[in-house]
Amino acid sequence: MSDTIGDPGHGHSPAAWTAVVIMLVAITIGTVAFFFAMAWLVWASAVLLVVGLIVGWVLAKMGYGVNGPKYSPKAH
């Protein structure tokens, strides 16, 4: 059972989704680049991974995180 009052949301926010999508793309690119032995692209995907983390943090600070003023969860 879920407690709507005590449930923190578990990352169901625009900030979390954006960060995760960017990081998944980075991991995918890095995996393919590693397979084809393209070291520069592996490092570029590592940088993109960090960019995804920073974008998620910035969006959360802008209010798009779970408890932010710009985040409005939809009722299930």
All heavy atoms as a GROMACS GRO file, in nm:
protein
  562
    1MET      N    1   0.084  -0.118   0.000
    1MET     CA    2   0.000   0.000   0.000
    1MET      C    3   0.088   0.124   0.000
    1MET      O    4   0.197   0.124   0.052
    1MET     CB    5  -0.088   0.002   0.124
    1MET     CG    6  -0.186  -0.110   0.134
    1MET     SD    7  -0.316  -0.075   0.018
    1MET     CE    8  -0.418  -0.212   0.044
    2SER      N    9   0.037   0.228  -0.058
    2SER     CA   10   0.113   0.353  -0.059
    2SER      C   11   0.042   0.456   0.028
    2SER      O   12  -0.080   0.464   0.032
    2SER     CB   13   0.130   0.406  -0.201
    2SER     OG   14   0.004   0.443  -0.254
    3ASP      N   15   0.122   0.531   0.095
    3ASP     CA   16   0.073   0.637   0.181
    3ASP      C   17   0.097   0.768   0.108
    3ASP      O   18   0.210   0.813   0.095
    3ASP     CB   19   0.147   0.634   0.314
    3ASP     CG   20   0.100   0.741   0.410
    3ASP    OD1   21  -0.008   0.797   0.388
    3ASP    OD2   22   0.173   0.769   0.506
    4THR      N   23  -0.009   0.832   0.059
    4THR     CA   24   0.008   0.953  -0.022
    4THR      C   25   0.068   1.068   0.057
    4THR      O   26   0.134   1.154  -0.001
    4THR     CB   27  -0.125   0.997  -0.084
    4THR    OG1   28  -0.221   1.016   0.019
    4THR    CG2   29  -0.175   0.895  -0.184
    5ILE      N   30   0.048   1.070   0.186
    5ILE     CA   31   0.103   1.179   0.267
    5ILE      C   32   0.253   1.157   0.290
    5ILE      O   33   0.332   1.249   0.279
    5ILE     CB   34   0.028   1.191   0.401
    5ILE    CG1   35  -0.116   1.233   0.374
    5ILE    CG2   36   0.098   1.290   0.493
    5ILE    CD1   37  -0.204   1.234   0.496
    6GLY      N   38   0.294   1.035   0.319
    6GLY     CA   39   0.434   1.007   0.348
    6GLY      C   40   0.515   0.965   0.227
    6GLY      O   41   0.636   0.946   0.236
    7ASP      N   42   0.452   0.950   0.111
    7ASP     CA   43   0.521   0.906  -0.009
    7ASP      C   44   0.599   1.022  -0.071
    7ASP      O   45   0.539   1.121  -0.113
    7ASP     CB   46   0.419   0.852  -0.109
    7ASP     CG   47   0.484   0.787  -0.230
    7ASP    OD1   48   0.605   0.760  -0.225
    7ASP    OD2   49   0.412   0.764  -0.329
    8PRO      N   50   0.733   1.012  -0.080
    8PRO     CA   51   0.811   1.124  -0.132
    8PRO      C   52   0.804   1.138  -0.284
    8PRO      O   53   0.851   1.235  -0.339
    8PRO     CB   54   0.953   1.090  -0.089
    8PRO     CG   55   0.954   0.942  -0.081
    8PRO     CD   56   0.816   0.903  -0.036
    9GLY      N   57   0.746   1.043  -0.355
    9GLY     CA   58   0.732   1.055  -0.499
    9GLY      C   59   0.830   0.970  -0.576
    9GLY      O   60   0.809   0.940  -0.691
   10HIS      N   61   0.941   0.932  -0.517
   10HIS     CA   62   1.039   0.843  -0.578
   10HIS      C   63   1.087   0.889  -0.714
   10HIS      O   64   1.105   0.809  -0.804
   10HIS     CB   65   0.985   0.700  -0.585
   10HIS     CG   66   0.947   0.646  -0.452
   10HIS    ND1   67   1.041   0.614  -0.357
   10HIS    CD2   68   0.828   0.619  -0.397
   10HIS    CE1   69   0.980   0.569  -0.249
   10HIS    NE2   70   0.850   0.572  -0.271
   11GLY      N   71   1.102   1.018  -0.733
   11GLY     CA   72   1.159   1.070  -0.855
   11GLY      C   73   1.064   1.089  -0.970
   11GLY      O   74   1.105   1.104  -1.084
   12HIS      N   75   0.935   1.087  -0.944
   12HIS     CA   76   0.838   1.109  -1.051
   12HIS      C   77   0.818   1.259  -1.071
   12HIS      O   78   0.716   1.316  -1.036
   12HIS     CB   79   0.704   1.043  -1.018
   12HIS     CG   80   0.715   0.895  -1.006
   12HIS    ND1   81   0.751   0.814  -1.110
   12HIS    CD2   82   0.695   0.813  -0.899
   12HIS    CE1   83   0.752   0.688  -1.071
   12HIS    NE2   84   0.720   0.685  -0.943
   13SER      N   85   0.919   1.324  -1.128
   13SER     CA   86   0.913   1.467  -1.151
   13SER      C   87   0.981   1.498  -1.283
   13SER      O   88   1.061   1.418  -1.334
   13SER     CB   89   0.982   1.542  -1.037
   13SER     OG   90   1.122   1.518  -1.041
   14PRO      N   91   0.953   1.614  -1.340
   14PRO     CA   92   1.021   1.652  -1.464
   14PRO      C   93   1.174   1.655  -1.449
   14PRO      O   94   1.246   1.617  -1.541
   14PRO     CB   95   0.966   1.791  -1.495
   14PRO     CG   96   0.833   1.795  -1.428
   14PRO     CD   97   0.849   1.712  -1.304
   15ALA      N   98   1.222   1.698  -1.334
   15ALA     CA   99   1.367   1.704  -1.312
   15ALA      C  100   1.427   1.563  -1.314
   15ALA      O  101   1.530   1.539  -1.379
   15ALA     CB  102   1.397   1.771  -1.178
   16ALA      N  103   1.363   1.470  -1.247
   16ALA     CA  104   1.415   1.334  -1.241
   16ALA      C  105   1.407   1.265  -1.377
   16ALA      O  106   1.503   1.201  -1.420
   16ALA     CB  107   1.338   1.253  -1.136
   17TRP      N  108   1.296   1.280  -1.444
   17TRP     CA  109   1.280   1.215  -1.574
   17TRP      C  110   1.380   1.270  -1.676
   17TRP      O  111   1.438   1.195  -1.755
   17TRP     CB  112   1.137   1.231  -1.626
   17TRP     CG  113   1.045   1.131  -1.566
   17TRP    CD1  114   0.959   1.151  -1.462
   17TRP    CD2  115   1.032   0.994  -1.604
   17TRP    NE1  116   0.893   1.034  -1.433
   17TRP    CE2  117   0.935   0.936  -1.519
   17TRP    CE3  118   1.092   0.914  -1.699
   17TRP    CZ2  119   0.898   0.803  -1.529
   17TRP    CZ3  120   1.054   0.781  -1.709
   17TRP    CH2  121   0.959   0.727  -1.624
   18THR      N  122   1.400   1.401  -1.677
   18THR     CA  123   1.495   1.461  -1.770
   18THR      C  124   1.636   1.412  -1.743
   18THR      O  125   1.709   1.374  -1.836
   18THR     CB  126   1.488   1.615  -1.760
   18THR    OG1  127   1.354   1.658  -1.784
   18THR    CG2  128   1.582   1.680  -1.860
   19ALA      N  129   1.674   1.410  -1.617
   19ALA     CA  130   1.808   1.363  -1.581
   19ALA      C  131   1.828   1.217  -1.620
   19ALA      O  132   1.932   1.181  -1.678
   19ALA     CB  133   1.832   1.381  -1.431
   20VAL      N  134   1.730   1.134  -1.594
   20VAL     CA  135   1.742   0.992  -1.624
   20VAL      C  136   1.749   0.967  -1.775
   20VAL      O  137   1.829   0.886  -1.822
   20VAL     CB  138   1.626   0.913  -1.559
   20VAL    CG1  139   1.619   0.771  -1.613
   20VAL    CG2  140   1.644   0.910  -1.408
   21VAL      N  141   1.668   1.038  -1.853
   21VAL     CA  142   1.671   1.020  -1.998
   21VAL      C  143   1.806   1.061  -2.055
   21VAL      O  144   1.865   0.990  -2.138
   21VAL     CB  145   1.555   1.097  -2.065
   21VAL    CG1  146   1.574   1.104  -2.215
   21VAL    CG2  147   1.422   1.031  -2.033
   22ILE      N  148   1.859   1.175  -2.010
   22ILE     CA  149   1.991   1.218  -2.057
   22ILE      C  150   2.098   1.116  -2.020
   22ILE      O  151   2.184   1.081  -2.102
   22ILE     CB  152   2.026   1.358  -2.001
   22ILE    CG1  153   1.934   1.464  -2.062
   22ILE    CG2  154   2.173   1.393  -2.028
   22ILE    CD1  155   1.946   1.601  -1.998
   23MET      N  156   2.092   1.065  -1.898
   23MET     CA  157   2.193   0.969  -1.854
   23MET      C  158   2.178   0.835  -1.926
   23MET      O  159   2.278   0.770  -1.956
   23MET     CB  160   2.188   0.953  -1.702
   23MET     CG  161   2.240   1.075  -1.630
   23MET     SD  162   2.260   1.055  -1.453
   23MET     CE  163   2.096   1.086  -1.398
   24LEU      N  164   2.056   0.793  -1.957
   24LEU     CA  165   2.037   0.669  -2.034
   24LEU      C  166   2.092   0.681  -2.176
   24LEU      O  167   2.153   0.588  -2.228
   24LEU     CB  168   1.889   0.631  -2.039
   24LEU     CG  169   1.833   0.565  -1.913
   24LEU    CD1  170   1.683   0.547  -1.927
   24LEU    CD2  171   1.900   0.432  -1.888
   25VAL      N  172   2.072   0.797  -2.237
   25VAL     CA  173   2.130   0.821  -2.370
   25VAL      C  174   2.282   0.818  -2.362
   25VAL      O  175   2.349   0.759  -2.448
   25VAL     CB  176   2.079   0.955  -2.427
   25VAL    CG1  177   2.157   0.997  -2.550
   25VAL    CG2  178   1.930   0.946  -2.460
   26ALA      N  179   2.338   0.878  -2.258
   26ALA     CA  180   2.483   0.878  -2.241
   26ALA      C  181   2.537   0.736  -2.224
   26ALA      O  182   2.639   0.701  -2.284
   26ALA     CB  183   2.522   0.963  -2.120
   27ILE      N  184   2.470   0.655  -2.144
   27ILE     CA  185   2.514   0.517  -2.123
   27ILE      C  186   2.504   0.437  -2.253
   27ILE      O  187   2.594   0.359  -2.286
   27ILE     CB  188   2.428   0.449  -2.012
   27ILE    CG1  189   2.457   0.513  -1.877
   27ILE    CG2  190   2.452   0.299  -2.008
   27ILE    CD1  191   2.595   0.485  -1.822
   28THR      N  192   2.397   0.458  -2.328
   28THR     CA  193   2.380   0.388  -2.456
   28THR      C  194   2.491   0.426  -2.554
   28THR      O  195   2.553   0.340  -2.616
   28THR     CB  196   2.242   0.419  -2.517
   28THR    OG1  197   2.142   0.382  -2.422
   28THR    CG2  198   2.221   0.344  -2.646
   29ILE      N  199   2.516   0.555  -2.568
   29ILE     CA  200   2.623   0.601  -2.657
   29ILE      C  201   2.758   0.547  -2.611
   29ILE      O  202   2.839   0.500  -2.692
   29ILE     CB  203   2.625   0.754  -2.665
   29ILE    CG1  204   2.501   0.806  -2.736
   29ILE    CG2  205   2.751   0.804  -2.736
   29ILE    CD1  206   2.483   0.956  -2.728
   30GLY      N  207   2.782   0.553  -2.482
   30GLY     CA  208   2.909   0.504  -2.429
   30GLY      C  209   2.929   0.355  -2.452
   30GLY      O  210   3.040   0.310  -2.483
   31THR      N  211   2.823   0.278  -2.439
   31THR     CA  212   2.832   0.134  -2.460
   31THR      C  213   2.863   0.101  -2.606
   31THR      O  214   2.951   0.020  -2.636
   31THR     CB  215   2.701   0.065  -2.418
   31THR    OG1  216   2.676   0.094  -2.280
   31THR    CG2  217   2.707  -0.084  -2.438
   32VAL      N  218   2.793   0.167  -2.696
   32VAL     CA  219   2.818   0.145  -2.840
   32VAL      C  220   2.959   0.192  -2.877
   32VAL      O  221   3.031   0.124  -2.950
   32VAL     CB  222   2.710   0.216  -2.925
   32VAL    CG1  223   2.744   0.211  -3.073
   32VAL    CG2  224   2.574   0.153  -2.900
   33ALA      N  225   3.000   0.307  -2.826
   33ALA     CA  226   3.133   0.358  -2.854
   33ALA      C  227   3.241   0.265  -2.800
   33ALA      O  228   3.345   0.244  -2.864
   33ALA     CB  229   3.149   0.498  -2.795
   34PHE      N  230   3.218   0.208  -2.683
   34PHE     CA  231   3.314   0.114  -2.625
   34PHE      C  232   3.325  -0.011  -2.713
   34PHE      O  233   3.434  -0.062  -2.736
   34PHE     CB  234   3.273   0.076  -2.483
   34PHE     CG  235   3.373  -0.011  -2.413
   34PHE    CD1  236   3.484   0.045  -2.355
   34PHE    CD2  237   3.354  -0.148  -2.405
   34PHE    CE1  238   3.578  -0.035  -2.290
   34PHE    CE2  239   3.446  -0.228  -2.340
   34PHE     CZ  240   3.558  -0.171  -2.282
   35PHE      N  241   3.212  -0.057  -2.763
   35PHE     CA  242   3.211  -0.175  -2.850
   35PHE      C  243   3.292  -0.152  -2.977
   35PHE      O  244   3.363  -0.239  -3.025
   35PHE     CB  245   3.066  -0.212  -2.885
   35PHE     CG  246   3.054  -0.330  -2.976
   35PHE    CD1  247   3.071  -0.459  -2.929
   35PHE    CD2  248   3.024  -0.312  -3.111
   35PHE    CE1  249   3.060  -0.568  -3.012
   35PHE    CE2  250   3.013  -0.421  -3.196
   35PHE     CZ  251   3.031  -0.549  -3.147
   36PHE      N  252   3.281  -0.030  -3.033
   36PHE     CA  253   3.354   0.004  -3.155
   36PHE      C  254   3.491   0.065  -3.128
   36PHE      O  255   3.556   0.116  -3.220
   36PHE     CB  256   3.271   0.098  -3.243
   36PHE     CG  257   3.154   0.029  -3.308
   36PHE    CD1  258   3.024   0.059  -3.271
   36PHE    CD2  259   3.174  -0.067  -3.406
   36PHE    CE1  260   2.917  -0.004  -3.331
   36PHE    CE2  261   3.067  -0.132  -3.466
   36PHE     CZ  262   2.938  -0.101  -3.428
   37ALA      N  263   3.536   0.061  -3.004
   37ALA     CA  264   3.669   0.110  -2.962
   37ALA      C  265   3.691   0.256  -3.000
   37ALA      O  266   3.797   0.294  -3.051
   37ALA     CB  267   3.778   0.021  -3.019
   38MET      N  268   3.591   0.338  -2.974
   38MET     CA  269   3.602   0.482  -3.000
   38MET      C  270   3.619   0.553  -2.866
   38MET      O  271   3.522   0.598  -2.805
   38MET     CB  272   3.477   0.532  -3.074
   38MET     CG  273   3.455   0.462  -3.207
   38MET     SD  274   3.298   0.504  -3.282
   38MET     CE  275   3.324   0.674  -3.324
   39ALA      N  276   3.744   0.562  -2.821
   39ALA     CA  277   3.773   0.613  -2.687
   39ALA      C  278   3.722   0.756  -2.667
   39ALA      O  279   3.670   0.788  -2.560
   39ALA     CB  280   3.922   0.606  -2.660
   40TRP      N  281   3.737   0.840  -2.767
   40TRP     CA  282   3.694   0.978  -2.751
   40TRP      C  283   3.543   0.987  -2.727
   40TRP      O  284   3.496   1.071  -2.650
   40TRP     CB  285   3.733   1.062  -2.873
   40TRP     CG  286   3.659   1.024  -2.999
   40TRP    CD1  287   3.693   0.930  -3.090
   40TRP    CD2  288   3.534   1.079  -3.042
   40TRP    NE1  289   3.599   0.923  -3.190
   40TRP    CE2  290   3.500   1.014  -3.164
   40TRP    CE3  291   3.449   1.176  -2.992
   40TRP    CZ2  292   3.384   1.044  -3.234
   40TRP    CZ3  293   3.333   1.205  -3.063
   40TRP    CH2  294   3.302   1.140  -3.182
   41LEU      N  295   3.466   0.899  -2.791
   41LEU     CA  296   3.322   0.902  -2.774
   41LEU      C  297   3.280   0.841  -2.639
   41LEU      O  298   3.180   0.883  -2.580
   41LEU     CB  299   3.253   0.828  -2.889
   41LEU     CG  300   3.102   0.847  -2.903
   41LEU    CD1  301   3.064   0.994  -2.908
   41LEU    CD2  302   3.052   0.776  -3.028
   42VAL      N  303   3.358   0.747  -2.589
   42VAL     CA  304   3.334   0.694  -2.455
   42VAL      C  305   3.350   0.806  -2.353
   42VAL      O  306   3.266   0.823  -2.263
   42VAL     CB  307   3.428   0.576  -2.423
   42VAL    CG1  308   3.415   0.536  -2.277
   42VAL    CG2  309   3.400   0.458  -2.514
   43TRP      N  310   3.456   0.885  -2.367
   43TRP     CA  311   3.479   0.996  -2.274
   43TRP      C  312   3.372   1.105  -2.291
   43TRP      O  313   3.328   1.165  -2.193
   43TRP     CB  314   3.619   1.054  -2.290
   43TRP     CG  315   3.721   0.961  -2.232
   43TRP    CD1  316   3.810   0.884  -2.300
   43TRP    CD2  317   3.742   0.934  -2.093
   43TRP    NE1  318   3.884   0.810  -2.212
   43TRP    CE2  319   3.845   0.839  -2.084
   43TRP    CE3  320   3.682   0.980  -1.975
   43TRP    CZ2  321   3.891   0.790  -1.962
   43TRP    CZ3  322   3.729   0.931  -1.854
   43TRP    CH2  323   3.831   0.837  -1.848
   44ALA      N  324   3.332   1.130  -2.415
   44ALA     CA  325   3.226   1.229  -2.438
   44ALA      C  326   3.095   1.184  -2.374
   44ALA      O  327   3.021   1.266  -2.318
   44ALA     CB  328   3.208   1.251  -2.588
   45SER      N  329   3.066   1.054  -2.378
   45SER     CA  330   2.944   1.005  -2.315
   45SER      C  331   2.954   1.013  -2.163
   45SER      O  332   2.854   1.034  -2.095
   45SER     CB  333   2.913   0.863  -2.360
   45SER     OG  334   3.010   0.773  -2.312
   46ALA      N  335   3.076   0.998  -2.110
   46ALA     CA  336   3.095   1.014  -1.965
   46ALA      C  337   3.067   1.159  -1.925
   46ALA      O  338   3.006   1.185  -1.820
   46ALA     CB  339   3.235   0.973  -1.925
   47VAL      N  340   3.109   1.252  -2.008
   47VAL     CA  341   3.080   1.394  -1.982
   47VAL      C  342   2.930   1.418  -1.990
   47VAL      O  343   2.873   1.489  -1.907
   47VAL     CB  344   3.157   1.484  -2.081
   47VAL    CG1  345   3.111   1.628  -2.073
   47VAL    CG2  346   3.308   1.473  -2.057
   48LEU      N  347   2.864   1.359  -2.090
   48LEU     CA  348   2.718   1.373  -2.103
   48LEU      C  349   2.646   1.315  -1.982
   48LEU      O  350   2.544   1.368  -1.939
   48LEU     CB  351   2.669   1.307  -2.232
   48LEU     CG  352   2.521   1.321  -2.264
   48LEU    CD1  353   2.483   1.468  -2.279
   48LEU    CD2  354   2.487   1.244  -2.390
   49LEU      N  355   2.698   1.210  -1.925
   49LEU     CA  356   2.640   1.151  -1.805
   49LEU      C  357   2.642   1.252  -1.690
   49LEU      O  358   2.542   1.271  -1.620
   49LEU     CB  359   2.717   1.025  -1.766
   49LEU     CG  360   2.660   0.944  -1.651
   49LEU    CD1  361   2.540   0.864  -1.699
   49LEU    CD2  362   2.765   0.852  -1.596
   50VAL      N  363   2.755   1.319  -1.673
   50VAL     CA  364   2.766   1.421  -1.568
   50VAL      C  365   2.674   1.540  -1.598
   50VAL      O  366   2.612   1.596  -1.508
   50VAL     CB  367   2.913   1.466  -1.552
   50VAL    CG1  368   2.926   1.581  -1.455
   50VAL    CG2  369   3.000   1.349  -1.507
   51VAL      N  370   2.663   1.576  -1.727
   51VAL     CA  371   2.572   1.684  -1.767
   51VAL      C  372   2.428   1.648  -1.728
   51VAL      O  373   2.354   1.734  -1.678
   51VAL     CB  374   2.583   1.713  -1.918
   51VAL    CG1  375   2.470   1.801  -1.966
   51VAL    CG2  376   2.717   1.776  -1.949
   52GLY      N  377   2.389   1.524  -1.748
   52GLY     CA  378   2.255   1.481  -1.709
   52GLY      C  379   2.230   1.496  -1.560
   52GLY      O  380   2.123   1.540  -1.517
   53LEU      N  381   2.330   1.462  -1.482
   53LEU     CA  382   2.319   1.478  -1.336
   53LEU      C  383   2.303   1.625  -1.299
   53LEU      O  384   2.218   1.661  -1.217
   53LEU     CB  385   2.443   1.418  -1.270
   53LEU     CG  386   2.447   1.421  -1.118
   53LEU    CD1  387   2.340   1.330  -1.061
   53LEU    CD2  388   2.584   1.379  -1.069
   54ILE      N  389   2.382   1.710  -1.361
   54ILE     CA  390   2.376   1.854  -1.332
   54ILE      C  391   2.242   1.912  -1.378
   54ILE      O  392   2.181   1.993  -1.306
   54ILE     CB  393   2.494   1.927  -1.398
   54ILE    CG1  394   2.625   1.884  -1.331
   54ILE    CG2  395   2.477   2.078  -1.392
   54ILE    CD1  396   2.750   1.927  -1.402
   55VAL      N  397   2.194   1.872  -1.495
   55VAL     CA  398   2.065   1.922  -1.545
   55VAL      C  399   1.952   1.884  -1.448
   55VAL      O  400   1.866   1.967  -1.416
   55VAL     CB  401   2.035   1.868  -1.687
   55VAL    CG1  402   1.891   1.890  -1.726
   55VAL    CG2  403   2.127   1.933  -1.788
   56GLY      N  404   1.952   1.761  -1.398
   56GLY     CA  405   1.851   1.720  -1.301
   56GLY      C  406   1.857   1.801  -1.174
   56GLY      O  407   1.754   1.843  -1.120
   57TRP      N  408   1.978   1.828  -1.127
   57TRP     CA  409   1.995   1.907  -1.004
   57TRP      C  410   1.946   2.050  -1.026
   57TRP      O  411   1.876   2.105  -0.940
   57TRP     CB  412   2.142   1.904  -0.962
   57TRP     CG  413   2.170   1.981  -0.839
   57TRP    CD1  414   2.145   1.943  -0.710
   57TRP    CD2  415   2.228   2.112  -0.831
   57TRP    NE1  416   2.184   2.042  -0.624
   57TRP    CE2  417   2.235   2.147  -0.696
   57TRP    CE3  418   2.273   2.201  -0.927
   57TRP    CZ2  419   2.286   2.268  -0.654
   57TRP    CZ3  420   2.325   2.323  -0.884
   57TRP    CH2  421   2.332   2.355  -0.749
   58VAL      N  422   1.983   2.110  -1.141
   58VAL     CA  423   1.941   2.247  -1.170
   58VAL      C  424   1.789   2.256  -1.183
   58VAL      O  425   1.727   2.348  -1.129
   58VAL     CB  426   2.011   2.299  -1.298
   58VAL    CG1  427   1.948   2.429  -1.348
   58VAL    CG2  428   2.160   2.318  -1.273
   59LEU      N  429   1.728   2.161  -1.252
   59LEU     CA  430   1.583   2.162  -1.265
   59LEU      C  431   1.514   2.146  -1.130
   59LEU      O  432   1.411   2.209  -1.104
   59LEU     CB  433   1.536   2.052  -1.361
   59LEU     CG  434   1.558   2.079  -1.509
   59LEU    CD1  435   1.524   1.955  -1.591
   59LEU    CD2  436   1.476   2.197  -1.555
   60ALA      N  437   1.570   2.063  -1.043
   60ALA     CA  438   1.513   2.048  -0.909
   60ALA      C  439   1.524   2.180  -0.831
   60ALA      O  440   1.430   2.219  -0.761
   60ALA     CB  441   1.584   1.936  -0.834
   61LYS      N  442   1.636   2.248  -0.845
   61LYS     CA  443   1.653   2.377  -0.776
   61LYS      C  444   1.561   2.484  -0.835
   61LYS      O  445   1.524   2.578  -0.765
   61LYS     CB  446   1.798   2.424  -0.786
   61LYS     CG  447   1.894   2.341  -0.705
   61LYS     CD  448   1.861   2.352  -0.558
   61LYS     CE  449   1.956   2.267  -0.476
   61LYS     NZ  450   1.919   2.264  -0.336
   62MET      N  451   1.524   2.469  -0.963
   62MET     CA  452   1.432   2.565  -1.026
   62MET      C  453   1.286   2.538  -0.989
   62MET      O  454   1.198   2.613  -1.027
   62MET     CB  455   1.448   2.558  -1.179
   62MET     CG  456   1.577   2.616  -1.229
   62MET     SD  457   1.601   2.592  -1.406
   62MET     CE  458   1.457   2.671  -1.474
   63GLY      N  459   1.261   2.429  -0.917
   63GLY     CA  460   1.126   2.401  -0.870
   63GLY      C  461   1.057   2.287  -0.941
   63GLY      O  462   0.938   2.263  -0.919
   64TYR      N  463   1.128   2.215  -1.028
   64TYR     CA  464   1.066   2.104  -1.101
   64TYR      C  465   1.092   1.968  -1.035
   64TYR      O  466   1.064   1.866  -1.094
   64TYR     CB  467   1.117   2.102  -1.245
   64TYR     CG  468   1.068   2.220  -1.326
   64TYR    CD1  469   1.149   2.329  -1.348
   64TYR    CD2  470   0.939   2.221  -1.376
   64TYR    CE1  471   1.103   2.438  -1.421
   64TYR    CE2  472   0.892   2.329  -1.449
   64TYR     CZ  473   0.975   2.437  -1.471
   64TYR     OH  474   0.930   2.544  -1.542
   65GLY      N  475   1.144   1.969  -0.913
   65GLY     CA  476   1.165   1.846  -0.839
   65GLY      C  477   1.037   1.799  -0.773
   65GLY      O  478   0.931   1.862  -0.787
   66VAL      N  479   1.044   1.691  -0.699
   66VAL     CA  480   0.925   1.631  -0.638
   66VAL      C  481   0.851   1.728  -0.547
   66VAL      O  482   0.730   1.738  -0.551
   66VAL     CB  483   0.962   1.502  -0.562
   66VAL    CG1  484   0.845   1.450  -0.483
   66VAL    CG2  485   1.009   1.397  -0.659
   67ASN      N  486   0.921   1.802  -0.466
   67ASN     CA  487   0.855   1.894  -0.372
   67ASN      C  488   0.861   2.039  -0.419
   67ASN      O  489   0.832   2.129  -0.342
   67ASN     CB  490   0.917   1.882  -0.233
   67ASN     CG  491   0.889   1.748  -0.171
   67ASN    OD1  492   0.781   1.693  -0.189
   67ASN    ND2  493   0.986   1.693  -0.101
   68GLY      N  494   0.898   2.062  -0.544
   68GLY     CA  495   0.911   2.199  -0.595
   68GLY      C  496   0.776   2.262  -0.625
   68GLY      O  497   0.677   2.194  -0.649
   69PRO      N  498   0.773   2.396  -0.628
   69PRO     CA  499   0.647   2.466  -0.653
   69PRO      C  500   0.594   2.451  -0.796
   69PRO      O  501   0.476   2.469  -0.820
   69PRO     CB  502   0.682   2.613  -0.625
   69PRO     CG  503   0.829   2.622  -0.641
   69PRO     CD  504   0.883   2.487  -0.602
   70LYS      N  505   0.679   2.414  -0.890
   70LYS     CA  506   0.635   2.400  -1.029
   70LYS      C  507   0.597   2.256  -1.063
   70LYS      O  508   0.558   2.228  -1.175
   70LYS     CB  509   0.745   2.448  -1.124
   70LYS     CG  510   0.772   2.596  -1.108
   70LYS     CD  511   0.881   2.640  -1.201
   70LYS     CE  512   0.909   2.788  -1.179
   70LYS     NZ  513   1.019   2.834  -1.261
   71TYR      N  514   0.609   2.167  -0.967
   71TYR     CA  515   0.575   2.028  -0.987
   71TYR      C  516   0.436   2.002  -0.934
   71TYR      O  517   0.406   2.032  -0.819
   71TYR     CB  518   0.675   1.935  -0.917
   71TYR     CG  519   0.634   1.791  -0.915
   71TYR    CD1  520   0.633   1.716  -1.032
   71TYR    CD2  521   0.598   1.728  -0.797
   71TYR    CE1  522   0.596   1.583  -1.032
   71TYR    CE2  523   0.562   1.595  -0.795
   71TYR     CZ  524   0.561   1.522  -0.912
   71TYR     OH  525   0.523   1.392  -0.912
   72SER      N  526   0.348   1.948  -1.018
   72SER     CA  527   0.212   1.915  -0.972
   72SER      C  528   0.182   1.770  -1.013
   72SER      O  529   0.156   1.743  -1.129
   72SER     CB  530   0.110   2.010  -1.031
   72SER     OG  531   0.111   2.001  -1.171
   73PRO      N  532   0.185   1.679  -0.917
   73PRO     CA  533   0.156   1.539  -0.950
   73PRO      C  534   0.009   1.521  -0.985
   73PRO      O  535  -0.078   1.588  -0.930
   73PRO     CB  536   0.191   1.464  -0.822
   73PRO     CG  537   0.175   1.565  -0.714
   73PRO     CD  538   0.212   1.698  -0.776
   74LYS      N  539  -0.013   1.433  -1.079
   74LYS     CA  540  -0.150   1.402  -1.118
   74LYS      C  541  -0.207   1.295  -1.025
   74LYS      O  542  -0.137   1.205  -0.984
   74LYS     CB  543  -0.154   1.354  -1.262
   74LYS     CG  544  -0.112   1.461  -1.360
   74LYS     CD  545  -0.126   1.409  -1.501
   74LYS     CE  546  -0.108   1.518  -1.600
   74LYS     NZ  547   0.023   1.557  -1.631
   75ALA      N  548  -0.334   1.307  -0.993
   75ALA     CA  549  -0.400   1.206  -0.908
   75ALA      C  550  -0.416   1.076  -0.987
   75ALA      O  551  -0.446   1.078  -1.105
   75ALA     CB  552  -0.535   1.258  -0.862
   76HIS      N  553  -0.394   0.965  -0.921
   76HIS     CA  554  -0.406   0.834  -0.986
   76HIS      C  555  -0.544   0.780  -0.971
   76HIS      O  556  -0.606   0.774  -0.879
   76HIS     CB  557  -0.305   0.736  -0.927
   76HIS     CG  558  -0.164   0.781  -0.952
   76HIS    ND1  559  -0.107   0.787  -1.076
   76HIS    CD2  560  -0.069   0.824  -0.866
   76HIS    CE1  561   0.017   0.829  -1.067
   76HIS    NE2  562   0.042   0.853  -0.939
   0.00000   0.00000   0.00000
